[in-house]
Amino acid sequence: MPLSLYQVPLHDDVIQTAFNPVNSSVFILYADGTLTSVSPEGKDTLVYCFKCEPVSFRINTTGDLIAVLAKEKLYFIIL
């Protein structure tokens, strides 16, 4: 039986994407400071907004912590 495929429309200002193997979601970081998590069903499950211009982010190996590097600050998000 084939797996379902969901298409998630992305904005032009995507900085980075990363897969979280713990819950099979995809995190997307946008240039406007928005970090979203998209579930396997194609739904936005988490949305964070930062006031600083983001540079990149990382998800730890256990999938419960995200570090977001911005030009002025470093943010930590505990999931």
All heavy atoms as a GROMACS GRO file, in nm:
protein
  618
    1MET      N    1   0.085  -0.117   0.000
    1MET     CA    2   0.000   0.000   0.000
    1MET      C    3   0.090   0.124   0.000
    1MET      O    4   0.177   0.138   0.085
    1MET     CB    5  -0.090  -0.003   0.123
    1MET     CG    6  -0.176   0.119   0.138
    1MET     SD    7  -0.285   0.100   0.280
    1MET     CE    8  -0.430   0.168   0.212
    2PRO      N    9   0.069   0.216  -0.094
    2PRO     CA   10   0.154   0.335  -0.101
    2PRO      C   11   0.123   0.432   0.013
    2PRO      O   12   0.011   0.437   0.064
    2PRO     CB   13   0.119   0.396  -0.236
    2PRO     CG   14  -0.017   0.344  -0.267
    2PRO     CD   15  -0.027   0.209  -0.202
    3LEU      N   16   0.224   0.508   0.050
    3LEU     CA   17   0.206   0.611   0.152
    3LEU      C   18   0.138   0.732   0.092
    3LEU      O   19   0.148   0.758  -0.028
    3LEU     CB   20   0.342   0.652   0.209
    3LEU     CG   21   0.418   0.544   0.283
    3LEU    CD1   22   0.557   0.596   0.321
    3LEU    CD2   23   0.344   0.500   0.407
    4SER      N   24   0.069   0.808   0.175
    4SER     CA   25   0.007   0.932   0.129
    4SER      C   26   0.112   1.040   0.115
    4SER      O   27   0.211   1.042   0.188
    4SER     CB   28  -0.100   0.978   0.229
    4SER     OG   29  -0.203   0.882   0.236
    5LEU      N   30   0.091   1.130   0.023
    5LEU     CA   31   0.183   1.241   0.001
    5LEU      C   32   0.106   1.370   0.018
    5LEU      O   33   0.003   1.392  -0.045
    5LEU     CB   34   0.242   1.234  -0.140
    5LEU     CG   35   0.330   1.349  -0.182
    5LEU    CD1   36   0.457   1.351  -0.096
    5LEU    CD2   37   0.366   1.338  -0.327
    6TYR      N   38   0.154   1.456   0.109
    6TYR     CA   39   0.092   1.586   0.131
    6TYR      C   40   0.184   1.692   0.077
    6TYR      O   41   0.305   1.686   0.096
    6TYR     CB   42   0.068   1.611   0.281
    6TYR     CG   43  -0.038   1.520   0.338
    6TYR    CD1   44  -0.004   1.401   0.399
    6TYR    CD2   45  -0.173   1.554   0.329
    6TYR    CE1   46  -0.101   1.317   0.451
    6TYR    CE2   47  -0.270   1.471   0.381
    6TYR     CZ   48  -0.233   1.353   0.441
    6TYR     OH   49  -0.330   1.270   0.492
    7GLN      N   50   0.127   1.789   0.010
    7GLN     CA   51   0.205   1.900  -0.042
    7GLN      C   52   0.176   2.022   0.044
    7GLN      O   53   0.060   2.059   0.063
    7GLN     CB   54   0.168   1.928  -0.187
    7GLN     CG   55   0.204   1.814  -0.278
    7GLN     CD   56   0.169   1.844  -0.423
    7GLN    OE1   57   0.124   1.953  -0.456
    7GLN    NE2   58   0.190   1.748  -0.509
    8VAL      N   59   0.282   2.082   0.096
    8VAL     CA   60   0.269   2.199   0.181
    8VAL      C   61   0.322   2.319   0.103
    8VAL      O   62   0.439   2.321   0.064
    8VAL     CB   63   0.350   2.181   0.312
    8VAL    CG1   64   0.340   2.305   0.398
    8VAL    CG2   65   0.303   2.058   0.386
    9PRO      N   66   0.238   2.419   0.076
    9PRO     CA   67   0.288   2.536   0.004
    9PRO      C   68   0.384   2.616   0.092
    9PRO      O   69   0.360   2.636   0.210
    9PRO     CB   70   0.161   2.617  -0.027
    9PRO     CG   71   0.061   2.570   0.072
    9PRO     CD   72   0.097   2.429   0.108
   10LEU      N   73   0.496   2.658   0.035
   10LEU     CA   74   0.596   2.735   0.108
   10LEU      C   75   0.601   2.877   0.054
   10LEU      O   76   0.578   2.901  -0.064
   10LEU     CB   77   0.734   2.670   0.092
   10LEU     CG   78   0.748   2.528   0.143
   10LEU    CD1   79   0.888   2.475   0.110
   10LEU    CD2   80   0.723   2.522   0.292
   11HIS      N   81   0.634   2.970   0.141
   11HIS     CA   82   0.656   3.108   0.100
   11HIS      C   83   0.792   3.117   0.032
   11HIS      O   84   0.876   3.028   0.044
   11HIS     CB   85   0.653   3.201   0.222
   11HIS     CG   86   0.527   3.190   0.302
   11HIS    ND1   87   0.408   3.246   0.261
   11HIS    CD2   88   0.501   3.130   0.419
   11HIS    CE1   89   0.315   3.220   0.350
   11HIS    NE2   90   0.369   3.149   0.447
   12ASP      N   91   0.816   3.227  -0.037
   12ASP     CA   92   0.944   3.246  -0.105
   12ASP      C   93   1.059   3.272  -0.009
   12ASP      O   94   1.174   3.260  -0.046
   12ASP     CB   95   0.934   3.363  -0.203
   12ASP     CG   96   0.844   3.330  -0.321
   12ASP    OD1   97   0.828   3.212  -0.352
   12ASP    OD2   98   0.789   3.424  -0.380
   13ASP      N   99   1.027   3.310   0.115
   13ASP     CA  100   1.131   3.353   0.208
   13ASP      C  101   1.172   3.244   0.307
   13ASP      O  102   1.204   3.272   0.422
   13ASP     CB  103   1.087   3.478   0.282
   13ASP     CG  104   0.958   3.458   0.362
   13ASP    OD1  105   0.890   3.356   0.342
   13ASP    OD2  106   0.927   3.544   0.445
   14VAL      N  107   1.177   3.118   0.263
   14VAL     CA  108   1.220   3.008   0.350
   14VAL      C  109   1.371   3.017   0.372
   14VAL      O  110   1.448   3.027   0.276
   14VAL     CB  111   1.185   2.871   0.288
   14VAL    CG1  112   1.246   2.758   0.368
   14VAL    CG2  113   1.035   2.854   0.280
   15ILE      N  114   1.412   3.014   0.498
   15ILE     CA  115   1.555   3.015   0.532
   15ILE      C  116   1.606   2.872   0.546
   15ILE      O  117   1.711   2.838   0.494
   15ILE     CB  118   1.580   3.093   0.662
   15ILE    CG1  119   1.551   3.240   0.639
   15ILE    CG2  120   1.722   3.074   0.711
   15ILE    CD1  121   1.568   3.326   0.762
   16GLN      N  122   1.529   2.789   0.617
   16GLN     CA  123   1.576   2.654   0.646
   16GLN      C  124   1.458   2.564   0.678
   16GLN      O  125   1.358   2.608   0.733
   16GLN     CB  126   1.672   2.659   0.765
   16GLN     CG  127   1.730   2.527   0.806
   16GLN     CD  128   1.815   2.538   0.931
   16GLN    OE1  129   1.846   2.646   0.977
   16GLN    NE2  130   1.852   2.425   0.986
   17THR      N  131   1.473   2.435   0.649
   17THR     CA  132   1.377   2.333   0.690
   17THR      C  133   1.454   2.220   0.757
   17THR      O  134   1.572   2.199   0.729
   17THR     CB  135   1.297   2.276   0.571
   17THR    OG1  136   1.388   2.213   0.482
   17THR    CG2  137   1.219   2.385   0.500
   18ALA      N  138   1.388   2.148   0.848
   18ALA     CA  139   1.450   2.034   0.915
   18ALA      C  140   1.343   1.934   0.951
   18ALA      O  141   1.231   1.970   0.987
   18ALA     CB  142   1.526   2.078   1.039
   19PHE      N  143   1.378   1.807   0.944
   19PHE     CA  144   1.288   1.698   0.978
   19PHE      C  145   1.308   1.658   1.123
   19PHE      O  146   1.422   1.644   1.168
   19PHE     CB  147   1.314   1.578   0.886
   19PHE     CG  148   1.227   1.461   0.912
   19PHE    CD1  149   1.092   1.464   0.880
   19PHE    CD2  150   1.279   1.346   0.970
   19PHE    CE1  151   1.011   1.354   0.905
   19PHE    CE2  152   1.199   1.236   0.994
   19PHE     CZ  153   1.065   1.240   0.961
   20ASN      N  154   1.199   1.642   1.197
   20ASN     CA  155   1.205   1.595   1.335
   20ASN      C  156   1.161   1.449   1.335
   20ASN      O  157   1.042   1.419   1.323
   20ASN     CB  158   1.115   1.679   1.424
   20ASN     CG  159   1.124   1.641   1.570
   20ASN    OD1  160   1.188   1.543   1.607
   20ASN    ND2  161   1.061   1.720   1.655
   21PRO      N  162   1.255   1.354   1.349
   21PRO     CA  163   1.220   1.212   1.341
   21PRO      C  164   1.136   1.161   1.457
   21PRO      O  165   1.074   1.057   1.447
   21PRO     CB  166   1.355   1.142   1.335
   21PRO     CG  167   1.450   1.236   1.400
   21PRO     CD  168   1.397   1.374   1.371
   22VAL      N  169   1.133   1.235   1.567
   22VAL     CA  170   1.058   1.190   1.685
   22VAL      C  171   0.908   1.189   1.657
   22VAL      O  172   0.839   1.092   1.686
   22VAL     CB  173   1.090   1.278   1.807
   22VAL    CG1  174   1.004   1.241   1.926
   22VAL    CG2  175   1.237   1.266   1.842
   23ASN      N  176   0.856   1.297   1.598
   23ASN     CA  177   0.712   1.302   1.569
   23ASN      C  178   0.684   1.314   1.419
   23ASN      O  179   0.572   1.344   1.379
   23ASN     CB  180   0.645   1.414   1.647
   23ASN     CG  181   0.695   1.552   1.608
   23ASN    OD1  182   0.778   1.566   1.519
   23ASN    ND2  183   0.646   1.653   1.675
   24SER      N  184   0.785   1.292   1.338
   24SER     CA  185   0.774   1.294   1.191
   24SER      C  186   0.723   1.427   1.136
   24SER      O  187   0.657   1.430   1.033
   24SER     CB  188   0.684   1.180   1.142
   24SER     OG  189   0.738   1.057   1.180
   25SER      N  190   0.751   1.536   1.203
   25SER     CA  191   0.710   1.667   1.154
   25SER      C  192   0.827   1.735   1.083
   25SER      O  193   0.942   1.693   1.094
   25SER     CB  194   0.660   1.755   1.269
   25SER     OG  195   0.765   1.780   1.360
   26VAL      N  196   0.795   1.840   1.010
   26VAL     CA  197   0.895   1.920   0.942
   26VAL      C  198   0.886   2.062   0.996
   26VAL      O  199   0.777   2.121   0.999
   26VAL     CB  200   0.873   1.920   0.789
   26VAL    CG1  201   0.968   2.014   0.719
   26VAL    CG2  202   0.886   1.780   0.734
   27PHE      N  203   0.999   2.116   1.040
   27PHE     CA  204   1.004   2.254   1.087
   27PHE      C  205   1.051   2.342   0.972
   27PHE      O  206   1.143   2.305   0.898
   27PHE     CB  207   1.099   2.269   1.206
   27PHE     CG  208   1.039   2.222   1.334
   27PHE    CD1  209   1.052   2.091   1.374
   27PHE    CD2  210   0.968   2.309   1.415
   27PHE    CE1  211   0.997   2.045   1.493
   27PHE    CE2  212   0.912   2.266   1.534
   27PHE     CZ  213   0.926   2.134   1.573
   28ILE      N  214   0.989   2.460   0.959
   28ILE     CA  215   1.022   2.553   0.852
   28ILE      C  216   1.047   2.689   0.915
   28ILE      O  217   0.962   2.742   0.987
   28ILE     CB  218   0.907   2.564   0.749
   28ILE    CG1  219   0.870   2.426   0.696
   28ILE    CG2  220   0.946   2.657   0.635
   28ILE    CD1  221   0.739   2.422   0.619
   29LEU      N  222   1.163   2.748   0.887
   29LEU     CA  223   1.199   2.880   0.937
   29LEU      C  224   1.192   2.979   0.822
   29LEU      O  225   1.254   2.958   0.718
   29LEU     CB  226   1.340   2.878   0.997
   29LEU     CG  227   1.392   3.009   1.054
   29LEU    CD1  228   1.307   3.054   1.174
   29LEU    CD2  229   1.538   2.996   1.095
   30TYR      N  230   1.115   3.086   0.842
   30TYR     CA  231   1.098   3.190   0.740
   30TYR      C  232   1.174   3.316   0.776
   30TYR      O  233   1.202   3.341   0.893
   30TYR     CB  234   0.949   3.223   0.724
   30TYR     CG  235   0.866   3.110   0.669
   30TYR    CD1  236   0.790   3.030   0.753
   30TYR    CD2  237   0.864   3.082   0.533
   30TYR    CE1  238   0.714   2.926   0.702
   30TYR    CE2  239   0.788   2.978   0.482
   30TYR     CZ  240   0.713   2.901   0.567
   30TYR     OH  241   0.638   2.798   0.517
   31ALA      N  242   1.206   3.396   0.676
   31ALA     CA  243   1.283   3.519   0.696
   31ALA      C  244   1.211   3.622   0.782
   31ALA      O  245   1.275   3.707   0.843
   31ALA     CB  246   1.318   3.581   0.561
   32ASP      N  247   1.079   3.613   0.793
   32ASP     CA  248   1.005   3.709   0.876
   32ASP      C  249   1.010   3.673   1.025
   32ASP      O  250   0.948   3.740   1.107
   32ASP     CB  251   0.861   3.722   0.829
   32ASP     CG  252   0.779   3.596   0.849
   32ASP    OD1  253   0.834   3.492   0.893
   32ASP    OD2  254   0.658   3.599   0.820
   33GLY      N  255   1.082   3.566   1.061
   33GLY     CA  256   1.096   3.528   1.201
   33GLY      C  257   0.996   3.424   1.247
   33GLY      O  258   0.987   3.394   1.365
   34THR      N  259   0.923   3.364   1.156
   34THR     CA  260   0.824   3.262   1.189
   34THR      C  261   0.886   3.123   1.177
   34THR      O  262   0.951   3.092   1.077
   34THR     CB  263   0.702   3.272   1.096
   34THR    OG1  264   0.648   3.403   1.104
   34THR    CG2  265   0.596   3.171   1.133
   35LEU      N  266   0.864   3.040   1.278
   35LEU     CA  267   0.905   2.900   1.276
   35LEU      C  268   0.778   2.817   1.290
   35LEU      O  269   0.705   2.829   1.388
   35LEU     CB  270   1.001   2.869   1.392
   35LEU     CG  271   1.047   2.724   1.405
   35LEU    CD1  272   1.137   2.686   1.288
   35LEU    CD2  273   1.119   2.703   1.536
   36THR      N  274   0.749   2.734   1.191
   36THR     CA  275   0.630   2.650   1.196
   36THR      C  276   0.669   2.503   1.193
   36THR      O  277   0.775   2.467   1.143
   36THR     CB  278   0.535   2.676   1.076
   36THR    OG1  279   0.602   2.645   0.956
   36THR    CG2  280   0.489   2.820   1.073
   37SER      N  281   0.582   2.421   1.247
   37SER     CA  282   0.599   2.276   1.242
   37SER      C  283   0.480   2.220   1.166
   37SER      O  284   0.366   2.248   1.200
   37SER     CB  285   0.603   2.220   1.384
   37SER     OG  286   0.602   2.079   1.380
   38VAL      N  287   0.508   2.141   1.066
   38VAL     CA  288   0.403   2.083   0.983
   38VAL      C  289   0.398   1.933   1.011
   38VAL      O  290   0.497   1.863   1.000
   38VAL     CB  291   0.428   2.109   0.834
   38VAL    CG1  292   0.317   2.051   0.749
   38VAL    CG2  293   0.442   2.258   0.809
   39SER      N  294   0.281   1.885   1.050
   39SER     CA  295   0.262   1.743   1.083
   39SER      C  296   0.260   1.659   0.955
   39SER      O  297   0.246   1.713   0.845
   39SER     CB  298   0.130   1.726   1.158
   39SER     OG  299   0.021   1.748   1.071
   40PRO      N  300   0.270   1.528   0.968
   40PRO     CA  301   0.263   1.442   0.849
   40PRO      C  302   0.131   1.455   0.772
   40PRO      O  303   0.126   1.423   0.654
   40PRO     CB  304   0.278   1.300   0.906
   40PRO     CG  305   0.350   1.318   1.034
   40PRO     CD  306   0.302   1.451   1.088
   41GLU      N  307   0.028   1.503   0.839
   41GLU     CA  308  -0.101   1.523   0.772
   41GLU      C  309  -0.108   1.656   0.698
   41GLU      O  310  -0.209   1.688   0.637
   41GLU     CB  311  -0.216   1.516   0.874
   41GLU     CG  312  -0.234   1.381   0.937
   41GLU     CD  313  -0.134   1.355   1.049
   41GLU    OE1  314  -0.085   1.452   1.111
   41GLU    OE2  315  -0.102   1.238   1.072
   42GLY      N  316  -0.002   1.737   0.707
   42GLY     CA  317   0.000   1.866   0.637
   42GLY      C  318  -0.055   1.982   0.717
   42GLY      O  319  -0.078   2.089   0.662
   43LYS      N  320  -0.074   1.965   0.847
   43LYS     CA  321  -0.130   2.072   0.931
   43LYS      C  322  -0.019   2.142   1.010
   43LYS      O  323   0.072   2.076   1.059
   43LYS     CB  324  -0.233   2.015   1.028
   43LYS     CG  325  -0.351   1.952   0.960
   43LYS     CD  326  -0.446   1.892   1.061
   43LYS     CE  327  -0.558   1.820   0.990
   43LYS     NZ  328  -0.643   1.745   1.080
   44ASP      N  329  -0.030   2.275   1.021
   44ASP     CA  330   0.062   2.349   1.107
   44ASP      C  331   0.029   2.316   1.251
   44ASP      O  332  -0.082   2.341   1.298
   44ASP     CB  333   0.049   2.500   1.085
   44ASP     CG  334   0.107   2.544   0.953
   44ASP    OD1  335   0.179   2.465   0.890
   44ASP    OD2  336   0.080   2.658   0.912
   45THR      N  337   0.125   2.259   1.324
   45THR     CA  338   0.098   2.220   1.461
   45THR      C  339   0.157   2.318   1.562
   45THR      O  340   0.104   2.336   1.669
   45THR     CB  341   0.153   2.080   1.490
   45THR    OG1  342   0.291   2.077   1.458
   45THR    CG2  343   0.080   1.975   1.409
   46LEU      N  344   0.268   2.383   1.528
   46LEU     CA  345   0.330   2.480   1.617
   46LEU      C  346   0.369   2.602   1.536
   46LEU      O  347   0.414   2.590   1.423
   46LEU     CB  348   0.457   2.424   1.681
   46LEU     CG  349   0.444   2.304   1.772
   46LEU    CD1  350   0.582   2.253   1.808
   46LEU    CD2  351   0.369   2.342   1.899
   47VAL      N  352   0.352   2.719   1.596
   47VAL     CA  353   0.395   2.841   1.530
   47VAL      C  354   0.462   2.930   1.634
   47VAL      O  355   0.405   2.957   1.739
   47VAL     CB  356   0.278   2.917   1.464
   47VAL    CG1  357   0.326   3.047   1.404
   47VAL    CG2  358   0.209   2.832   1.360
   48TYR      N  359   0.584   2.972   1.605
   48TYR     CA  360   0.658   3.064   1.690
   48TYR      C  361   0.699   3.183   1.606
   48TYR      O  362   0.733   3.168   1.489
   48TYR     CB  363   0.784   2.999   1.747
   48TYR     CG  364   0.755   2.879   1.833
   48TYR    CD1  365   0.766   2.751   1.782
   48TYR    CD2  366   0.716   2.894   1.966
   48TYR    CE1  367   0.739   2.640   1.860
   48TYR    CE2  368   0.689   2.783   2.045
   48TYR     CZ  369   0.701   2.657   1.991
   48TYR     OH  370   0.674   2.549   2.068
   49CYS      N  371   0.696   3.302   1.666
   49CYS     CA  372   0.738   3.423   1.597
   49CYS      C  373   0.847   3.492   1.677
   49CYS      O  374   0.834   3.507   1.798
   49CYS     CB  375   0.621   3.517   1.577
   49CYS     SG  376   0.494   3.450   1.471
   50PHE      N  377   0.953   3.532   1.610
   50PHE     CA  378   1.066   3.598   1.674
   50PHE      C  379   1.075   3.741   1.623
   50PHE      O  380   1.048   3.767   1.506
   50PHE     CB  381   1.196   3.523   1.643
   50PHE     CG  382   1.192   3.379   1.684
   50PHE    CD1  383   1.160   3.280   1.592
   50PHE    CD2  384   1.215   3.342   1.815
   50PHE    CE1  385   1.154   3.148   1.629
   50PHE    CE2  386   1.209   3.209   1.854
   50PHE     CZ  387   1.178   3.112   1.761
   51LYS      N  388   1.115   3.832   1.711
   51LYS     CA  389   1.125   3.972   1.672
   51LYS      C  390   1.258   4.004   1.606
   51LYS      O  391   1.273   4.108   1.548
   51LYS     CB  392   1.104   4.061   1.794
   51LYS     CG  393   0.964   4.046   1.850
   51LYS     CD  394   0.939   4.139   1.962
   51LYS     CE  395   0.802   4.104   2.019
   51LYS     NZ  396   0.719   4.212   2.044
   52CYS      N  397   1.354   3.913   1.616
   52CYS     CA  398   1.485   3.932   1.554
   52CYS      C  399   1.491   3.858   1.420
   52CYS      O  400   1.418   3.763   1.399
   52CYS     CB  401   1.595   3.879   1.644
   52CYS     SG  402   1.604   3.960   1.804
   53GLU      N  403   1.581   3.902   1.334
   53GLU     CA  404   1.597   3.836   1.205
   53GLU      C  405   1.666   3.701   1.225
   53GLU      O  406   1.778   3.694   1.272
   53GLU     CB  407   1.682   3.924   1.114
   53GLU     CG  408   1.699   3.869   0.976
   53GLU     CD  409   1.783   3.960   0.888
   53GLU    OE1  410   1.800   4.078   0.922
   53GLU    OE2  411   1.834   3.911   0.788
   54PRO      N  412   1.600   3.590   1.190
   54PRO     CA  413   1.658   3.457   1.213
   54PRO      C  414   1.767   3.424   1.113
   54PRO      O  415   1.765   3.471   0.999
   54PRO     CB  416   1.538   3.363   1.197
   54PRO     CG  417   1.449   3.436   1.103
   54PRO     CD  418   1.467   3.581   1.131
   55VAL      N  419   1.862   3.341   1.157
   55VAL     CA  420   1.971   3.297   1.072
   55VAL      C  421   1.958   3.147   1.043
   55VAL      O  422   1.963   3.104   0.928
   55VAL     CB  423   2.108   3.326   1.138
   55VAL    CG1  424   2.222   3.271   1.054
   55VAL    CG2  425   2.123   3.475   1.162
   56SER      N  426   1.938   3.066   1.149
   56SER     CA  427   1.924   2.922   1.133
   56SER      C  428   1.867   2.862   1.261
   56SER      O  429   1.852   2.932   1.361
   56SER     CB  430   2.057   2.855   1.099
   56SER     OG  431   2.145   2.867   1.207
   57PHE      N  432   1.838   2.731   1.257
   57PHE     CA  433   1.791   2.662   1.377
   57PHE      C  434   1.838   2.517   1.375
   57PHE      O  435   1.876   2.465   1.271
   57PHE     CB  436   1.638   2.671   1.390
   57PHE     CG  437   1.562   2.581   1.296
   57PHE    CD1  438   1.515   2.457   1.337
   57PHE    CD2  439   1.536   2.621   1.166
   57PHE    CE1  440   1.445   2.375   1.251
   57PHE    CE2  441   1.465   2.539   1.080
   57PHE     CZ  442   1.420   2.417   1.122
   58ARG      N  443   1.832   2.455   1.493
   58ARG     CA  444   1.867   2.313   1.508
   58ARG      C  445   1.770   2.247   1.603
   58ARG      O  446   1.727   2.308   1.701
   58ARG     CB  447   2.006   2.297   1.568
   58ARG     CG  448   2.116   2.339   1.477
   58ARG     CD  449   2.143   2.233   1.379
   58ARG     NE  450   2.284   2.196   1.389
   58ARG     CZ  451   2.340   2.116   1.308
   58ARG    NH1  452   2.273   2.058   1.214
   58ARG    NH2  453   2.467   2.089   1.320
   59ILE      N  454   1.739   2.121   1.577
   59ILE     CA  455   1.658   2.038   1.665
   59ILE      C  456   1.752   1.937   1.729
   59ILE      O  457   1.832   1.875   1.658
   59ILE     CB  458   1.547   1.965   1.587
   59ILE    CG1  459   1.461   2.063   1.510
   59ILE    CG2  460   1.463   1.878   1.681
   59ILE    CD1  461   1.367   1.997   1.410
   60ASN      N  462   1.743   1.919   1.862
   60ASN     CA  463   1.831   1.820   1.925
   60ASN      C  464   1.788   1.678   1.887
   60ASN      O  465   1.682   1.657   1.830
   60ASN     CB  466   1.838   1.840   2.077
   60ASN     CG  467   1.710   1.804   2.148
   60ASN    OD1  468   1.605   1.791   2.088
   60ASN    ND2  469   1.718   1.791   2.279
   61THR      N  470   1.872   1.581   1.918
   61THR     CA  471   1.848   1.443   1.874
   61THR      C  472   1.726   1.379   1.938
   61THR      O  473   1.667   1.287   1.881
   61THR     CB  474   1.971   1.354   1.902
   61THR    OG1  475   2.002   1.362   2.040
   61THR    CG2  476   2.090   1.398   1.820
   62THR      N  477   1.686   1.425   2.055
   62THR     CA  478   1.566   1.370   2.119
   62THR      C  479   1.439   1.441   2.074
   62THR      O  480   1.330   1.400   2.110
   62THR     CB  481   1.578   1.377   2.272
   62THR    OG1  482   1.599   1.512   2.311
   62THR    CG2  483   1.690   1.290   2.323
   63GLY      N  484   1.451   1.548   1.995
   63GLY     CA  485   1.336   1.616   1.939
   63GLY      C  486   1.257   1.700   2.038
   63GLY      O  487   1.145   1.736   2.009
   64ASP      N  488   1.316   1.733   2.152
   64ASP     CA  489   1.239   1.811   2.252
   64ASP      C  490   1.296   1.950   2.277
   64ASP      O  491   1.249   2.022   2.363
   64ASP     CB  492   1.230   1.734   2.384
   64ASP     CG  493   1.366   1.702   2.444
   64ASP    OD1  494   1.468   1.730   2.378
   64ASP    OD2  495   1.370   1.649   2.556
   65LEU      N  496   1.396   1.991   2.198
   65LEU     CA  497   1.456   2.123   2.214
   65LEU      C  498   1.497   2.177   2.078
   65LEU      O  499   1.557   2.105   1.997
   65LEU     CB  500   1.578   2.116   2.306
   65LEU     CG  501   1.650   2.247   2.333
   65LEU    CD1  502   1.565   2.339   2.421
   65LEU    CD2  503   1.784   2.219   2.401
   66ILE      N  504   1.464   2.303   2.054
   66ILE     CA  505   1.504   2.371   1.930
   66ILE      C  506   1.583   2.494   1.969
   66ILE      O  507   1.542   2.569   2.058
   66ILE     CB  508   1.382   2.413   1.846
   66ILE    CG1  509   1.301   2.292   1.805
   66ILE    CG2  510   1.425   2.494   1.724
   66ILE    CD1  511   1.173   2.326   1.731
   67ALA      N  512   1.695   2.514   1.904
   67ALA     CA  513   1.774   2.637   1.922
   67ALA      C  514   1.761   2.718   1.794
   67ALA      O  515   1.784   2.666   1.684
   67ALA     CB  516   1.919   2.604   1.949
   68VAL      N  517   1.723   2.845   1.807
   68VAL     CA  518   1.708   2.934   1.693
   68VAL      C  519   1.811   3.045   1.707
   68VAL      O  520   1.810   3.120   1.805
   68VAL     CB  521   1.566   2.994   1.685
   68VAL    CG1  522   1.556   3.089   1.566
   68VAL    CG2  523   1.462   2.885   1.675
   69LEU      N  524   1.900   3.055   1.610
   69LEU     CA  525   2.000   3.160   1.609
   69LEU      C  526   1.946   3.277   1.528
   69LEU      O  527   1.909   3.261   1.411
   69LEU     CB  528   2.130   3.109   1.547
   69LEU     CG  529   2.242   3.211   1.530
   69LEU    CD1  530   2.287   3.263   1.667
   69LEU    CD2  531   2.358   3.152   1.453
   70ALA      N  532   1.939   3.393   1.592
   70ALA     CA  533   1.898   3.515   1.525
   70ALA      C  534   2.016   3.610   1.523
   70ALA      O  535   2.118   3.584   1.588
   70ALA     CB  536   1.779   3.577   1.597
   71LYS      N  537   2.005   3.720   1.451
   71LYS     CA  538   2.117   3.814   1.443
   71LYS      C  539   2.150   3.876   1.577
   71LYS      O  540   2.265   3.905   1.605
   71LYS     CB  541   2.088   3.921   1.340
   71LYS     CG  542   2.086   3.863   1.200
   71LYS     CD  543   2.130   3.961   1.099
   71LYS     CE  544   2.138   3.889   0.966
   71LYS     NZ  545   2.205   3.963   0.868
   72GLU      N  546   2.052   3.898   1.662
   72GLU     CA  547   2.077   3.963   1.791
   72GLU      C  548   2.069   3.870   1.911
   72GLU      O  549   2.116   3.904   2.018
   72GLU     CB  550   1.976   4.078   1.814
   72GLU     CG  551   1.987   4.193   1.718
   72GLU     CD  552   1.902   4.173   1.594
   72GLU    OE1  553   1.820   4.078   1.590
   72GLU    OE2  554   1.918   4.250   1.498
   73LYS      N  555   2.008   3.751   1.897
   73LYS     CA  556   1.984   3.664   2.013
   73LYS      C  557   1.989   3.517   1.974
   73LYS      O  558   1.981   3.482   1.857
   73LYS     CB  559   1.846   3.693   2.074
   73LYS     CG  560   1.833   3.830   2.133
   73LYS     CD  561   1.699   3.848   2.198
   73LYS     CE  562   1.692   3.988   2.254
   73LYS     NZ  563   1.576   4.011   2.334
   74LEU      N  564   1.997   3.434   2.077
   74LEU     CA  565   1.984   3.289   2.061
   74LEU      C  566   1.863   3.246   2.143
   74LEU      O  567   1.855   3.276   2.262
   74LEU     CB  568   2.110   3.218   2.112
   74LEU     CG  569   2.109   3.065   2.109
   74LEU    CD1  570   2.094   3.014   1.966
   74LEU    CD2  571   2.235   3.010   2.174
   75TYR      N  572   1.767   3.181   2.081
   75TYR     CA  573   1.644   3.137   2.146
   75TYR      C  574   1.646   2.987   2.164
   75TYR      O  575   1.698   2.914   2.080
   75TYR     CB  576   1.522   3.172   2.060
   75TYR     CG  577   1.499   3.319   2.038
   75TYR    CD1  578   1.550   3.384   1.927
   75TYR    CD2  579   1.423   3.392   2.130
   75TYR    CE1  580   1.528   3.518   1.908
   75TYR    CE2  581   1.401   3.527   2.109
   75TYR     CZ  582   1.454   3.590   1.998
   75TYR     OH  583   1.432   3.723   1.979
   76PHE      N  584   1.588   2.940   2.273
   76PHE     CA  585   1.568   2.798   2.298
   76PHE      C  586   1.421   2.773   2.317
   76PHE      O  587   1.355   2.842   2.396
   76PHE     CB  588   1.646   2.751   2.421
   76PHE     CG  589   1.794   2.754   2.401
   76PHE    CD1  590   1.869   2.860   2.448
   76PHE    CD2  591   1.858   2.651   2.336
   76PHE    CE1  592   2.007   2.864   2.429
   76PHE    CE2  593   1.995   2.653   2.316
   76PHE     CZ  594   2.069   2.760   2.363
   77ILE      N  595   1.367   2.674   2.247
   77ILE     CA  596   1.226   2.636   2.257
   77ILE      C  597   1.221   2.494   2.309
   77ILE      O  598   1.276   2.402   2.247
   77ILE     CB  599   1.155   2.644   2.122
   77ILE    CG1  600   1.166   2.785   2.064
   77ILE    CG2  601   1.010   2.602   2.134
   77ILE    CD1  602   1.124   2.795   1.920
   78ILE      N  603   1.157   2.474   2.423
   78ILE     CA  604   1.139   2.340   2.479
   78ILE      C  605   1.006   2.288   2.431
   78ILE      O  606   0.902   2.350   2.453
   78ILE     CB  607   1.145   2.343   2.633
   78ILE    CG1  608   1.281   2.395   2.678
   78ILE    CG2  609   1.118   2.204   2.689
   78ILE    CD1  610   1.290   2.422   2.826
   79LEU      N  611   1.009   2.175   2.364
   79LEU     CA  612   0.885   2.117   2.309
   79LEU      C  613   0.820   2.023   2.407
   79LEU      O  614   0.878   1.966   2.491
   79LEU     CB  615   0.915   2.043   2.179
   79LEU     CG  616   0.977   2.128   2.070
   79LEU    CD1  617   1.016   2.042   1.951
   79LEU    CD2  618   0.882   2.237   2.027
   0.00000   0.00000   0.00000
